[in-house]
Every structure is written in structure tokens, then in C-alpha cells.
Amino acid sequence: MTSFVTLSTAILKGFLRDRASVFFALVFPLMFLVLFGGIFGDQEQSRIDLVQVGPVPLLDEMPAESRAAFDATFAVERGDDLDAAIEEVRSGDVDVVVEMQGNELVAHYTRTDQVGSAIVQGSLRAFVDGTNVALTGRPPTFTLRTEAVEDDSLQAIAYVTPGLLGWAVAMSAAFGAAATLNGWRQSGLLRRLQLAPVSTRTLVSARVAVTLGVALVQMAIFLGIGVAFFGLTLTGAWPAAIPLLVVGTLCFMAIGLLAGAVAKTTEGAVNMANFIVLPMAFLSGSFFPLEGAPRWLQGFSLLLPLRHLNDGMTDVMVRGDHWTAALVPMGVLAAFAVAVTLLAARLFRWETT
């Protein structure tokens, strides 16, 4: 036990003294969390900027229920100069200008933003049709009710945090294992440790313990900043993400060991780990959701361990799933870790050639 504590302390001190390792393990991923948290921090839906020129009876006679929905959709500004208002639309400062010509509502929009113009026209058409139905005194045959599938407290930052945390842990674990293994081999430390009164099991356990400790610190910092500054709301099953994170860390440590076993230099090992982890982050939904990706790409991403780590943490941390939702991702990550570790052990050489 004394040897384990001594080795763990030495490894941790080496990590803390390496400013580059601390930066890329803690500071660099947090920069992305702060960036995305600032982008997605304001969850209020943006309204359509509308300028009303002159009196528009259709809007003024709109029923109270429709008016409330209209005010939630459009930010209305009144004006008297039609040409000046149209110029604002043309320059992109305003989304639409409306005026009344007899019983016809005329909307002036720009074609340069086809998506925005389609939203403007569809929204206005819906309110005009609804007002016409209401003024006739006849109730509509069909009605619409919308319900969000997520809880009202769920915000976009809730999806960003697990993905960035997964990427941060994967990067730290893989880079640390790759650099440590290759660095110790190049310096001859591995051979000297064989002669020391320390078992290989103790050496490996110390390295694993430090890496897991760093991963848990990363998790605490990410969740703490998300909750304190960006309104992150965790569901009741979120503690299940802790063992999932532990298994995920071991999985990416195995990837780092594989890179360290194959590469001949420390720089080569780190670059190889980066070559594996960084594309995996993009293909696993760490930076953006995969719903819009082609089906073949979504299917391919299921072969990547980071996808299962991200999905599992998202399920138990923010989607409100039962803690058992973490079991399947844990099984996949554990199987991947065992397979890659066995491959790394087979390819490992004590001396660089």
C-alpha cells in the first residue's frame, strides 16, 4: 500500500508540474464549455421583427388568444414611412413590413433569406386564417395542441455538457496513457522499475488511480460550472454517470496504451492518440448533434466508444432516464477496453527499435 501511495503521488505531481498536460486536460475543454454555454445560455426564442405601417385592422381586431401568440412570435414596431421600412427589410435590419390595402394584408419580405422568409409567410398566413375564422363566429373543425417531449427545465447546455465532458475525459486519458508509457520506455524507467521492489500491478494501479482521479475532477468542474453559471439541471439518476465515466476513462486509457505501444516516440504516441480521439469526438456528437447526419454516418458512430459514453451520460444526467440506461454503454465500453488492452499488450515492446 505504501508503494501504491508513493507511486500515485509521484505520478500526480508529475502531471501537475506539466503545464501542458494540465492545460489540455482541464483548461482547454473548459474553454469550449464556456464558449458553448455562452452561445446557448439564452434559451428565449428569437421573435420575428415586424414593422407595421399605418393602421392594420386585422391585427388590431385579432382575438385575445391569437394576439398573445402573435406577440410571442412577432416583435412589432409601428412606423409611417413605407419606403424607409422596406429599405430596412432589404438591408436585413427587419424581417417583414406589413401594411393594409383594403381588406388585404400586404407583407414585404426579402428573398435573400429563403428560410426566414418562409417562416415569416407561414406565420402570417396562419394568423390571418385564424383571425378570419374567429371573426366569422364559427369554431374551427380542427385544432392544434403542441407538447414538448422534454421537461420545461431542459436547456441546450444540458446536451452540450455531457458531450464536451466525454471528449475531455477521452482526450486526457488517451494522451496521458500514451505519453506516460512511451516516455517511461524511452527513458528506460520501465526497465528500472522492474528491478525495484514494486510489482507491475502496483505500478499499473497507481497510473490508473491518478487518471481516474483527474477524470472525476474534470466531471466535478464541468458539472459545477454548468450548474452555477449556465443553468444546467441534472436529473435524479445523474450519479449513474460516475461509474460510466470510470469505465469510459479505462476504455480511453486502453486506446492511449495502444498508441504508446505502437509509436516509437512520445510525440508520435501523442499524435496517434490525437488522430484517434479528435475525429471520434466529431463523429460521436461531442460538439454537435448527429440527428442531421446521414444514416450511414450515424450507424458508423455506434462503433465508436465515445458515442456510447456521450449517449449514456446524456441519458442519465439530463434526459431523465433510469439509472439502468447506463448499463449497456458501460458494457460496450468495458468490452472495448478489454479488447484494446489485450491488443496493446500483444504489440508492446520493452525497448524501442
Secondary structure, DSSP 8 states (H G I E B T S, - for coil): -HHHHHHHHHHHHHHHH-HHHHIIIIIHHHHHHHHHHHHHS--S---EEEEEES--HHHHT--HHHHHHHHHHEEEEEES-HHHHHHHHHHTS-SEEEEEETTEEEEE--SS-HHHHHHHHHHHHHHHHHHHHHHHT---S-------SS-TT--HHHHHHHHHHHHHHHHHHHHHHHHHHHHHHHHTHHHHHHHSS--HHHHHHHHHHHHHHHHHHHHHHHHHHHHHHH-----TTGGGHHHHHHHHHHHHHHHHHHHHHH-SSHHHHHHHHHHHHHHHHHHTTSSS-STTS-HHHHHHHTTSHHHHHHHHHHHHHTS---GGGGHHHHHHHHHHHHHHHHHHHHH--SS--
